[in-house]
Amino acid sequence: MLHEYDLNIQYHNIISVAVGWCQEERFAAICNGTKALYIQNLAHPHLKSLITNYNAIRILNVTAHAKESCIAITDALGRAFVLRGNFYKEKEVAREVMHWHCLPLLASAFSLQGSYLVTGGLESVLVKWTVGNLANHASEKKFIPRLPGTIRYITTDNVHLAATLNNNSVIIATTANMRIISTILECGGLSPMARALGPSLVYHRPLGALLLGGRPGHLQLYSTTTDKVLYNVDITQLNSIPLTRENLLPIDTEVNCIAVSADGSWLVTSEYRNDGISYPQERLKFWSYLAKEGNPFVLNTCVNFSHSGCKVVSISLNNIGDFCVSAGEDQKLRIWKRELNIKQKIFWNCITACYYSTGIRQALAHGILNNFKNTDMHDVEKKSMPYLTEVKKNDVVEKLINIKEDNSLIEMINVNAGIEKNDGNDVSGVAISQDGSLIAAWFGYKLTLWDTYLGNLRTTLSHPALRPRGMDVKFGNDDAAHYLACTTEDCLAVWSILSLTIRWIVRLQPSCLAADPFSNKMAVVTRDNDVFVFTPHSSTPLIKKEALVPPSTGILKQCCFAASRGDSVRLYMTKNDSDIYCLEPLDVDDARLEVISQKNVPMSNFSMLLAERQASGIRAPQTSDDNYLSADTLGKAALAQFMSAAPHMMPSVSLLCTTFLEHISGGQETKPDDEDQNTEDMEVDVESDDEEEQIIKEDDTYSSSHPILWQPSYEQTDEKRIKKILNDSVLHDTMLKSLFEAE
């Protein structure tokens, strides 16, 4: 449109267009984030005008009435203007001002009849204004407050309104009483502070879902099967800091590091906040997993200032979740152990702190900590608000509007104010072995091994190729438990713990490293978004995918293995904008990413209404490999029947012994020869609808978690003998009759 009608409008990454009616002709109203509103007649290209906002405040959004000559604009000061009249002559335009918002308004929409105007912006509050001919209710307002994100777009119909938020969610409300009736919550939507700290991504196997960052101070439990967010877990348990005109980017306390044990029984999180003015906030929290609760994670232990107010950079748990190691910017490792207190309640205790250097220099260089100790405070500078009228290079309003497409907003937030870096001794990656006896940690370019129980340094591994500093480290699992994989800024290396030598080394630029806790597979992702799946035994990759995602769209920052079947691999990756990518086998069902047992999903009010078991009357013939008789199940049934009988009704043990042992072991007597001659194999007709031969067929999610009590095999087992074993009870009627007759 801009080129067709020869409109000289400069593009500032902010554009809003509305089409309405004026003098019974179609026109387009365009704003580009400046103080000007452009009006263009669509039937007559020469008919155009320019309307300027009051006080030269920037116009951010425009919407048009569906029938009348009326438009509404919103500006960076939080005002909404309803314009009526002849838009081709600015002096003939009447303006109605509606001002309740105090922050920039990003979205607005008229109702279909034009009697109401709905606005929303950075306050996360929807406001419905009464406009039009309702003179008795002019400027009447109704609100929907405390929405979980910034409002970006609004649309309405006769009954409902829908608003999209910057956390990838959509809310649907009624226009009459302004009540939310539904929320469509999708994955993603990181806050600016969470983007600055970096995304987190782990896979929780009992729930079959991903744990990743979400709205401020929360973790999302995202199911890849339903493509929905199951839970929003409040980690920080703090209210978010509201935005002000002087500070549109407040720094909230955010989750910066998470780890989950291999069995999913424990979750460890670290939260951090440092605005460079107040004392840094840092907490380490241990959460226990309870499948039957409404919230799957319950806080067990909270440790304030676990690393003296310095940010935690890495956390690792062993497979069973009884040992944890955390590394912080205070250049120390802290080993945590799960213990029982006097009241026999579980809690986590720090058993020792390990450091390669004294850490004194780092503490003295931490100006924020020392300024508070010496009561040396400085006044907070009063910030100006140039975004109201000017469009500059680093426009904060433009960054907030295009936060999904532009990640440069994170460069404007300094999350490590007052902390100096020391590449020679700073801790980066940390890992704990499968059995929890050994800890590996990077101190600069030195890879150190520590004893978990004693807390002393076992050895230091170094190599000229590992300079200038290490990034990540992972222990091997399964048959590769004696290997240690590590990454630096430009190489991937595998060490042998037995010989303390490098097994192999490859030159690349890794961005993240992951290890499968239940196999010997590992994965590394490079800064070119190349993905390699390998085993520590060999440098030849099992799977190689080059440029999985174009690097221009963002670099994959985190990756993790998910549950897979057999030797297949399922790998999840995420970028800084919280987009999730999955590398999975080609033969996977297109309708879902993975099979997740519904028995592991926490119970809800709606899941209780669903059938626990689904059955079908037809099934395909079973192969000989799947046919077996569970002796353990038969033994349990025999024991239950034996224990349920009254003692005085029991016959002598000598009479019960043979039959009872047969039921426990599932054994069968030798068949007579005449039965073998008369017995013939039966053919199974898959398409038969005989009601007497209907067999229940269980779905995969049920059969994988419940033992199959019985599956008939007409080729290998005598059907008549099987029915006789299953129908005969331990206490035969003839046996009891003969016993009482003898008495």
VOMAR-626909 format. One line per 5 residues: their letters; for each residue x, y, z of C-alpha. Coordinates in nm, 3 decimals. Example, Ala and Ser with C-alpha at 12.3 -4.5 7.8 and 13.67 -1.06 7.14 Angstrom:
2
AS	1.230/-0.450/0.780  1.367/-0.106/0.714
END
This chain:
743
MLHEY	0.000/0.000/0.000  0.284/0.239/0.084  0.432/0.207/-0.266  0.102/0.189/-0.452  -0.031/0.515/-0.309
DLNIQ	0.313/0.681/-0.294  0.302/0.736/0.080  0.625/0.873/0.219  0.613/0.690/0.550  0.933/0.593/0.724
YHNII	0.931/0.242/0.869  1.048/0.210/1.232  0.954/-0.155/1.292  0.623/-0.024/1.427  0.327/-0.022/1.191
SVAVG	-0.049/-0.024/1.248  -0.314/-0.004/0.975  -0.693/0.029/1.004  -0.953/0.048/0.725  -1.276/0.242/0.781
WCQEE	-1.540/0.464/0.624  -1.531/0.838/0.564  -1.785/1.020/0.346  -1.912/0.679/0.227  -1.571/0.588/0.088
RFAAI	-1.305/0.351/0.212  -0.991/0.495/0.368  -0.681/0.357/0.543  -0.535/0.504/0.862  -0.164/0.430/0.913
CNGTK	0.067/0.505/1.205  0.440/0.421/1.223  0.529/0.492/1.585  0.572/0.866/1.539  0.345/1.160/1.625
ALYIQ	0.180/1.152/1.280  -0.131/0.964/1.163  -0.160/0.918/0.785  -0.504/0.908/0.619  -0.530/0.771/0.262
NLAHP	-0.845/0.743/0.053  -0.842/0.404/-0.120  -1.065/0.511/-0.411  -0.886/0.839/-0.486  -0.507/0.820/-0.438
HLKSL	-0.469/1.199/-0.439  -0.702/1.236/-0.141  -0.486/1.208/0.173  -0.414/1.397/0.494  -0.186/1.405/0.799
ITNYN	-0.312/1.430/1.158  -0.070/1.516/1.439  -0.112/1.398/1.796  -0.129/1.637/2.091  0.202/1.732/2.256
AIRIL	0.388/1.543/1.982  0.341/1.214/2.170  0.405/0.904/1.959  0.102/0.719/1.818  0.138/0.341/1.859
NVTAH	-0.194/0.193/1.744  -0.498/0.280/1.536  -0.835/0.109/1.488  -1.144/0.205/1.286  -1.519/0.189/1.340
AKESC	-1.696/-0.074/1.130  -1.976/0.156/1.004  -1.929/0.519/1.104  -1.664/0.779/1.026  -1.474/0.717/1.348
IAITD	-1.128/0.596/1.441  -0.939/0.551/1.767  -0.566/0.601/1.828  -0.349/0.523/2.130  -0.018/0.683/2.221
ALGRA	0.291/0.627/2.435  0.151/0.832/2.724  -0.138/0.590/2.775  -0.410/0.803/2.621  -0.684/0.685/2.382
FVLRG	-0.838/0.933/2.137  -1.164/0.881/1.949  -1.162/1.091/1.631  -1.480/1.179/1.438  -1.553/1.397/1.138
NFYKE	-1.388/1.465/0.805  -1.044/1.305/0.833  -0.919/1.472/0.515  -0.928/1.810/0.690  -0.760/1.811/1.030
KEVAR	-0.952/2.116/1.152  -1.284/1.935/1.101  -1.188/1.643/1.324  -1.336/1.622/1.675  -1.139/1.442/1.947
EVMHW	-1.257/1.263/2.257  -0.982/1.185/2.511  -0.998/0.880/2.736  -0.706/0.858/2.974  -0.672/0.588/3.238
HCLPL	-0.356/0.403/3.133  -0.021/0.542/3.239  0.200/0.327/3.014  0.215/0.294/2.634  -0.100/0.147/2.478
LASAF	-0.024/-0.122/2.220  -0.370/-0.251/2.119  -0.728/-0.129/2.077  -1.049/-0.242/1.908  -1.409/-0.122/1.860
SLQGS	-1.707/-0.344/1.921  -1.908/-0.439/1.611  -2.173/-0.178/1.684  -1.913/0.079/1.783  -2.060/0.149/2.127
YLVTG	-1.751/0.032/2.313  -1.376/0.063/2.277  -1.139/-0.191/2.435  -0.778/-0.091/2.504  -0.474/-0.260/2.656
GLESV	-0.100/-0.227/2.682  0.197/-0.264/2.913  -0.010/-0.251/3.235  -0.157/-0.594/3.150  -0.509/-0.455/3.207
LVKWT	-0.798/-0.462/2.961  -1.026/-0.156/2.976  -1.366/-0.128/2.806  -1.475/0.231/2.739  -1.832/0.340/2.659
VGNLA	-1.837/0.563/2.349  -2.085/0.654/2.078  -2.438/0.778/2.143  -2.468/0.645/2.498  -2.449/0.990/2.652
NHASE	-2.559/0.875/2.998  -2.270/0.628/3.015  -1.999/0.832/2.849  -1.646/0.735/2.950  -1.775/0.452/3.171
KKFIP	-1.501/0.194/3.227  -1.484/-0.176/3.305  -1.163/-0.365/3.372  -0.998/-0.706/3.349  -0.685/-0.657/3.562
RLPGT	-0.373/-0.862/3.641  -0.337/-1.044/3.313  -0.026/-1.265/3.289  0.138/-1.066/3.009  0.151/-0.753/2.799
IRYIT	-0.150/-0.711/2.570  -0.053/-0.708/2.202  -0.370/-0.752/1.994  -0.746/-0.726/2.058  -1.047/-0.835/1.853
TDNVH	-1.419/-0.835/1.934  -1.756/-0.963/1.817  -2.112/-0.918/1.946  -2.061/-1.134/2.257  -1.691/-1.197/2.317
LAATL	-1.353/-1.033/2.294  -1.014/-1.199/2.251  -0.673/-1.061/2.343  -0.329/-1.204/2.269  -0.052/-1.161/2.525
NNNSV	0.323/-1.160/2.489  0.349/-1.494/2.675  0.195/-1.680/2.378  -0.149/-1.700/2.537  -0.495/-1.591/2.426
IIATT	-0.770/-1.491/2.667  -1.139/-1.492/2.574  -1.383/-1.281/2.777  -1.742/-1.164/2.758  -1.792/-0.804/2.651
ANMRI	-2.100/-0.752/2.870  -1.951/-0.809/3.217  -1.581/-0.835/3.123  -1.525/-1.182/3.267  -1.265/-1.425/3.137
ISTIL	-1.428/-1.749/3.026  -1.135/-1.925/2.861  -0.758/-1.909/2.828  -0.559/-2.068/2.548  -0.210/-2.103/2.693
ECGGL	0.071/-2.198/2.461  0.436/-2.261/2.534  0.692/-1.982/2.555  0.672/-1.614/2.637  0.993/-1.544/2.829
SPMAR	1.028/-1.213/3.008  1.318/-0.980/2.913  1.503/-1.072/3.233  1.463/-1.444/3.164  1.599/-1.391/2.814
ALGPS	1.901/-1.211/2.956  1.976/-1.492/3.202  1.934/-1.757/2.931  1.670/-2.024/2.878  1.650/-2.348/3.075
LVYHR	1.532/-2.679/2.934  1.506/-3.017/3.109  1.290/-3.324/3.052  1.082/-3.472/3.335  1.036/-3.841/3.261
PLGAL	0.758/-3.933/3.510  0.536/-3.658/3.368  0.665/-3.694/3.013  0.691/-3.317/2.976  0.944/-3.040/2.935
LLGGR	1.034/-2.790/3.205  1.126/-2.451/3.064  1.101/-2.084/3.144  0.775/-1.894/3.124  0.631/-1.578/3.270
PGHLQ	0.833/-1.395/3.537  0.934/-1.622/3.824  0.761/-1.931/3.682  0.847/-2.257/3.509  0.620/-2.408/3.248
LYSTT	0.546/-2.779/3.241  0.487/-2.829/2.869  0.342/-3.151/2.726  0.471/-3.230/2.377  0.183/-3.473/2.323
TDKVL	-0.103/-3.225/2.361  0.107/-2.919/2.271  -0.027/-2.749/2.582  0.110/-2.617/2.909  0.007/-2.852/3.189
YNVDI	0.116/-2.632/3.479  0.274/-2.297/3.558  0.490/-2.365/3.862  0.552/-2.052/4.072  0.920/-2.085/4.169
TQLNS	1.003/-1.743/4.313  0.662/-1.700/4.481  0.697/-1.322/4.446  0.488/-1.057/4.279  0.637/-0.916/3.962
IPLTR	0.768/-0.561/3.975  0.526/-0.324/3.797  0.642/-0.112/3.506  0.672/0.263/3.540  0.717/0.541/3.288
ENLLP	1.074/0.589/3.406  1.154/0.217/3.385  0.979/0.006/3.122  1.222/-0.282/3.182  1.211/-0.366/3.552
IDTEV	1.438/-0.646/3.670  1.236/-0.921/3.838  1.364/-1.217/4.033  1.396/-1.487/3.768  1.480/-1.857/3.755
NCIAV	1.825/-1.879/3.598  1.921/-2.245/3.647  1.731/-2.574/3.695  1.815/-2.945/3.720  1.608/-3.264/3.754
SADGS	1.720/-3.605/3.878  1.707/-3.891/3.627  1.415/-4.057/3.807  1.228/-3.725/3.826  1.189/-3.735/4.205
WLVTS	1.367/-3.402/4.273  1.383/-3.062/4.106  1.646/-2.803/4.201  1.608/-2.439/4.097  1.812/-2.124/4.141
EYRND	1.668/-1.773/4.125  1.859/-1.448/4.096  1.811/-1.072/4.084  2.073/-0.798/4.062  1.977/-0.448/3.950
GISYP	2.308/-0.290/4.047  2.144/-0.079/4.318  1.996/-0.303/4.586  2.158/-0.607/4.742  2.150/-0.910/4.505
QERLK	1.887/-1.174/4.572  1.988/-1.536/4.525  1.812/-1.853/4.643  1.852/-2.225/4.589  1.535/-2.432/4.620
FWSYL	1.477/-2.808/4.634  1.139/-2.936/4.515  0.999/-3.287/4.562  0.780/-3.448/4.300  0.434/-3.564/4.412
AKEGN	0.226/-3.710/4.133  -0.104/-3.707/4.325  -0.100/-3.337/4.415  -0.258/-3.062/4.209  0.083/-2.898/4.180
PFVLN	0.334/-3.170/4.087  0.622/-3.003/4.274  0.626/-2.915/4.644  0.894/-2.697/4.801  1.109/-2.897/5.042
TCVNF	1.411/-2.676/5.124  1.492/-2.311/5.050  1.845/-2.175/5.100  1.895/-1.799/5.094  2.232/-1.674/4.968
SHSGC	2.357/-2.025/4.898  2.653/-1.870/4.711  2.686/-1.543/4.907  2.463/-1.348/4.672  2.647/-1.452/4.355
KVVSI	2.462/-1.606/4.062  2.450/-1.985/4.035  2.581/-2.089/3.693  2.529/-2.468/3.699  2.344/-2.738/3.897
SLNNI	2.370/-3.115/3.870  2.192/-3.408/4.042  2.279/-3.776/4.045  2.035/-4.031/3.907  1.850/-4.117/4.229
GDFCV	1.848/-3.759/4.356  2.030/-3.789/4.689  2.334/-3.573/4.598  2.342/-3.230/4.435  2.625/-2.999/4.340
SAGED	2.590/-2.629/4.258  2.848/-2.388/4.116  2.835/-2.010/4.147  3.018/-1.697/4.046  3.179/-1.691/4.391
QKLRI	3.420/-1.950/4.243  3.296/-2.224/4.476  3.125/-2.559/4.453  2.874/-2.657/4.717  2.777/-3.019/4.771
WKREL	2.425/-3.083/4.900  2.301/-3.409/5.050  1.951/-3.529/5.124  1.917/-3.611/5.493  1.662/-3.675/5.769
NIKQK	1.617/-3.441/6.063  1.520/-3.530/6.419  1.152/-3.546/6.323  1.236/-3.790/6.039  1.157/-3.531/5.773
IFWNC	1.361/-3.501/5.456  1.568/-3.187/5.402  1.878/-3.085/5.206  2.198/-2.985/5.381  2.526/-2.841/5.251
ITACY	2.795/-3.087/5.361  3.096/-2.898/5.222  3.214/-2.617/4.994  3.495/-2.673/4.742  3.705/-2.405/4.576
YSTGI	4.005/-2.419/4.347  4.117/-2.072/4.453  4.047/-1.890/4.777  3.779/-1.673/4.619  3.893/-1.372/4.824
RQALA	3.973/-1.164/4.520  3.630/-1.230/4.373  3.456/-1.129/4.695  3.659/-0.809/4.728  3.583/-0.720/4.365
HGILN	3.211/-0.751/4.425  3.137/-0.383/4.476  2.768/-0.426/4.546  2.824/-0.655/4.842  3.095/-0.436/4.993
NFKNT	2.905/-0.111/4.944  2.620/-0.248/5.153  2.860/-0.373/5.419  3.022/-0.029/5.440  2.685/0.153/5.416
DMHDV	2.822/0.327/5.107  2.503/0.396/4.908  2.455/0.614/4.606  2.147/0.800/4.496  1.934/0.658/4.221
EKKSM	1.956/0.866/3.906  1.630/1.000/3.774  1.576/0.864/3.427  1.431/1.064/3.142  1.157/0.938/2.911
PYLTE	1.272/1.002/2.554  1.056/0.718/2.420  0.745/0.937/2.456  0.831/1.167/2.166  1.152/1.045/1.999
VKKND	1.241/0.742/1.788  1.602/0.654/1.866  1.831/0.371/1.770  1.765/0.160/2.082  1.399/0.245/2.119
VVEKL	1.263/0.053/2.418  0.903/0.068/2.291  1.005/-0.081/1.958  1.194/-0.361/2.139  0.894/-0.444/2.356
INIKE	0.656/-0.452/2.060  0.885/-0.677/1.852  1.019/-0.885/2.138  0.942/-1.211/1.954  1.146/-1.116/1.649
DNSLI	1.423/-0.909/1.809  1.638/-1.047/2.090  1.860/-0.740/2.118  1.648/-0.626/2.412  1.851/-0.851/2.642
EMINV	2.163/-0.647/2.569  2.002/-0.350/2.742  1.982/-0.534/3.075  2.297/-0.580/3.281  2.230/-0.883/3.498
NAGIE	2.581/-0.893/3.649  2.621/-0.534/3.758  2.923/-0.479/3.986  3.074/-0.827/3.934  3.413/-0.869/3.771
KNDGN	3.504/-1.167/3.559  3.809/-1.385/3.604  3.836/-1.641/3.324  4.123/-1.817/3.499  3.923/-1.930/3.804
DVSGV	3.555/-1.873/3.726  3.335/-2.182/3.753  3.128/-2.272/3.449  2.995/-2.625/3.396  2.957/-2.886/3.669
AISQD	2.847/-3.251/3.662  2.807/-3.541/3.904  2.868/-3.905/3.814  2.597/-4.168/3.777  2.659/-4.318/4.122
GSLIA	2.720/-3.978/4.282  3.080/-4.051/4.392  3.265/-3.808/4.164  3.216/-3.443/4.066  3.363/-3.270/3.761
AWFGY	3.381/-2.891/3.739  3.539/-2.632/3.513  3.759/-2.370/3.680  3.860/-2.153/3.390  4.045/-2.384/3.149
KLTLW	4.115/-2.645/3.419  3.885/-2.947/3.448  3.885/-3.067/3.810  3.763/-3.392/3.967  3.636/-3.392/4.327
DTYLG	3.538/-3.660/4.575  3.170/-3.619/4.664  3.189/-3.768/5.014  3.521/-3.620/5.128  3.502/-3.295/4.934
NLRTT	3.870/-3.299/4.841  4.034/-3.247/4.502  4.119/-3.577/4.332  4.297/-3.452/4.021  4.315/-3.170/3.767
LSHPA	4.289/-3.229/3.392  4.427/-2.975/3.147  4.526/-2.962/2.783  4.648/-2.677/2.558  4.351/-2.732/2.326
LRPRG	4.107/-2.660/2.611  4.204/-2.294/2.646  4.094/-2.022/2.705  3.803/-2.149/2.919  3.568/-2.446/2.953
MDVKF	3.194/-2.429/2.906  3.014/-2.754/2.987  3.092/-3.104/3.115  2.890/-3.429/3.129  2.960/-3.778/3.264
GNDDA	2.885/-4.074/3.042  2.619/-4.327/3.138  2.552/-4.695/3.092  2.862/-4.864/2.942  3.030/-4.521/2.899
AHYLA	3.028/-4.429/3.269  3.411/-4.414/3.273  3.416/-4.134/3.014  3.387/-3.759/3.068  3.277/-3.528/2.783
CTTED	3.358/-3.157/2.800  3.327/-2.855/2.572  3.516/-2.531/2.538  3.457/-2.233/2.314  3.602/-2.412/2.009
CLAVW	3.632/-2.787/2.074  3.467/-3.102/2.210  3.682/-3.349/2.404  3.625/-3.684/2.578  3.842/-3.790/2.871
SILSL	3.894/-4.140/3.008  3.863/-4.132/3.387  4.051/-4.461/3.422  4.366/-4.344/3.244  4.314/-3.965/3.290
TIRWI	4.392/-3.908/2.921  4.200/-3.759/2.632  4.019/-4.027/2.433  3.949/-3.803/2.135  3.901/-3.434/2.054
VRLQP	3.708/-3.258/1.776  3.730/-2.897/1.664  3.391/-2.722/1.655  3.206/-2.436/1.822  2.963/-2.594/2.068
SCLAA	2.677/-2.404/2.226  2.533/-2.680/2.448  2.600/-3.040/2.553  2.354/-3.303/2.675  2.378/-3.664/2.797
DPFSN	2.105/-3.929/2.807  2.086/-4.063/3.167  1.959/-4.406/3.052  2.194/-4.476/2.760  2.545/-4.401/2.645
KMAVV	2.433/-4.138/2.392  2.531/-3.772/2.404  2.446/-3.472/2.189  2.626/-3.149/2.108  2.486/-2.844/1.927
TRDND	2.714/-2.589/1.762  2.672/-2.217/1.712  2.592/-2.290/1.347  2.296/-2.498/1.474  2.459/-2.824/1.367
VFVFT	2.344/-3.120/1.578  2.562/-3.426/1.647  2.452/-3.734/1.841  2.742/-3.956/1.945  2.874/-4.199/2.204
PHSST	3.193/-4.132/2.404  3.345/-4.452/2.262  3.398/-4.296/1.919  3.425/-3.955/1.759  3.215/-4.073/1.463
PLIKK	2.863/-3.932/1.519  2.559/-4.156/1.512  2.339/-3.875/1.380  2.450/-3.558/1.206  2.219/-3.271/1.112
EALVP	2.374/-2.959/0.965  2.201/-2.621/1.001  1.892/-2.766/1.166  1.771/-2.407/1.204  1.914/-2.110/1.012
PSTGI	2.162/-1.936/1.245  2.024/-1.598/1.137  1.701/-1.675/1.325  1.885/-1.752/1.650  2.128/-1.997/1.808
LKQCC	2.011/-2.310/1.985  2.109/-2.251/2.348  1.983/-2.561/2.532  1.915/-2.926/2.450  1.802/-3.235/2.640
FAASR	1.718/-3.600/2.574  1.364/-3.729/2.610  1.230/-4.078/2.665  1.270/-4.294/2.355  1.216/-4.653/2.255
GDSVR	1.506/-4.888/2.187  1.801/-4.727/2.012  1.600/-4.435/1.876  1.684/-4.078/1.977  1.451/-3.796/2.070
LYMTK	1.626/-3.466/2.133  1.464/-3.133/2.223  1.632/-2.798/2.162  1.537/-2.437/2.232  1.652/-2.093/2.128
NDSDI	1.663/-1.777/2.332  1.314/-1.686/2.209  1.180/-2.011/2.361  1.102/-2.181/2.028  1.126/-2.559/2.076
YCLEP	1.259/-2.798/1.813  1.255/-3.178/1.823  1.485/-3.428/1.654  1.302/-3.761/1.643  1.282/-4.080/1.432
LDVDD	1.113/-4.069/1.093  0.872/-4.352/1.173  0.712/-4.164/1.462  0.338/-4.108/1.455  0.263/-3.778/1.282
ARLEV	-0.025/-3.708/1.518  0.198/-3.677/1.822  0.559/-3.619/1.908  0.588/-3.892/2.168  0.387/-4.146/2.361
ISQKN	0.327/-4.037/2.719  0.142/-4.259/2.961  -0.166/-4.092/3.098  -0.110/-4.275/3.427  0.186/-4.045/3.494
VPMSN	-0.003/-3.721/3.440  -0.118/-3.560/3.767  -0.486/-3.607/3.835  -0.723/-3.319/3.767  -1.097/-3.275/3.803
FSMLL	-1.150/-3.353/3.436  -0.910/-3.648/3.413  -1.109/-3.825/3.685  -1.409/-3.831/3.448  -1.217/-4.014/3.177
AERQA	-1.213/-4.391/3.147  -0.903/-4.542/3.296  -0.909/-4.824/3.043  -1.021/-4.831/2.681  -1.133/-5.158/2.523
SGIRA	-1.208/-5.283/2.175  -1.384/-5.601/2.069  -1.151/-5.687/1.780  -0.781/-5.740/1.769  -0.520/-5.880/1.534
PQTSD	-0.385/-6.231/1.596  -0.101/-6.242/1.845  0.243/-6.361/1.747  0.419/-6.636/1.933  0.665/-6.392/2.091
DNYLS	0.393/-6.210/2.280  0.225/-6.520/2.423  0.321/-6.602/2.776  0.161/-6.705/3.102  0.250/-6.499/3.408
ADTLG	0.340/-6.743/3.683  0.374/-6.456/3.927  0.013/-6.348/3.862  -0.119/-6.702/3.906  0.083/-6.736/4.226
KAALA	-0.067/-6.418/4.370  -0.419/-6.537/4.286  -0.354/-6.871/4.453  -0.213/-6.707/4.765  -0.513/-6.472/4.786
QFMSA	-0.755/-6.763/4.762  -0.556/-6.967/5.013  -0.546/-6.685/5.271  -0.915/-6.597/5.231  -1.038/-6.941/5.350
APHMM	-1.118/-6.999/5.716  -0.852/-7.207/5.901  -1.100/-7.462/6.034  -1.226/-7.526/5.682  -0.882/-7.605/5.541
PSVSL	-0.790/-7.968/5.457  -0.457/-8.117/5.555  -0.142/-7.972/5.402  -0.052/-8.301/5.235  -0.368/-8.284/5.025
LCTTF	-0.309/-7.920/4.927  0.060/-7.932/4.850  0.056/-8.057/4.491  -0.232/-7.839/4.369  -0.105/-7.531/4.553
LEHIS	0.244/-7.557/4.404  0.099/-7.600/4.055  -0.097/-7.276/4.091  0.202/-7.086/4.225  0.445/-7.205/3.957
GGQET	0.193/-7.208/3.672  0.303/-7.561/3.584  0.104/-7.800/3.368  0.062/-8.175/3.381  0.171/-8.396/3.096
KPDDE	-0.107/-8.438/2.842  -0.228/-8.785/2.755  -0.144/-8.915/2.409  -0.509/-8.945/2.309  -0.561/-8.573/2.372
DQNTE	-0.263/-8.485/2.153  -0.405/-8.690/1.868  -0.748/-8.532/1.886  -0.625/-8.174/1.931  -0.595/-7.956/1.620
DMEVD	-0.476/-7.602/1.577  -0.744/-7.336/1.545  -0.742/-7.055/1.295  -0.825/-6.704/1.409  -1.050/-6.503/1.184
VESDD	-0.964/-6.136/1.235  -1.286/-6.015/1.074  -1.512/-6.248/1.274  -1.786/-6.081/1.475  -1.874/-6.382/1.688
EEEQI	-1.971/-6.247/2.028  -1.840/-6.555/2.206  -1.483/-6.485/2.089  -1.460/-6.112/2.159  -1.124/-6.025/2.311
IKEDD	-1.042/-5.704/2.488  -0.771/-5.503/2.325  -0.582/-5.256/2.537  -0.409/-4.950/2.402  -0.032/-4.903/2.415
TYSSS	-0.030/-4.663/2.707  -0.219/-4.908/2.927  -0.050/-5.233/2.824  0.298/-5.089/2.872  0.234/-5.015/3.239
HPILW	0.014/-5.315/3.337  0.112/-5.683/3.321  -0.077/-5.900/3.072  -0.239/-6.173/3.273  -0.325/-6.407/2.987
QPSYE	-0.300/-6.427/2.610  -0.409/-6.752/2.441  -0.185/-6.923/2.186  -0.361/-7.187/1.985  -0.042/-7.311/1.827
QTDEK	0.163/-7.386/2.137  -0.082/-7.435/2.424  -0.370/-7.670/2.473  -0.674/-7.449/2.518  -0.871/-7.710/2.706
RIKKI	-0.595/-7.760/2.961  -0.551/-7.386/3.015  -0.922/-7.335/3.085  -0.912/-7.623/3.330  -0.619/-7.468/3.522
LNDSV	-0.784/-7.126/3.537  -1.127/-7.255/3.639  -1.012/-7.507/3.900  -0.981/-7.362/4.249  -0.718/-7.452/4.503
LHDTM	-0.981/-7.603/4.736  -1.157/-7.866/4.524  -1.518/-7.938/4.611  -1.457/-8.313/4.587  -1.162/-8.278/4.822
LKSLF	-1.367/-8.095/5.086  -1.655/-8.339/5.047  -1.431/-8.641/5.101  -1.271/-8.473/5.401  -1.600/-8.406/5.583
EAE	-1.741/-8.749/5.497  -1.435/-8.908/5.658  -1.504/-8.716/5.977
END
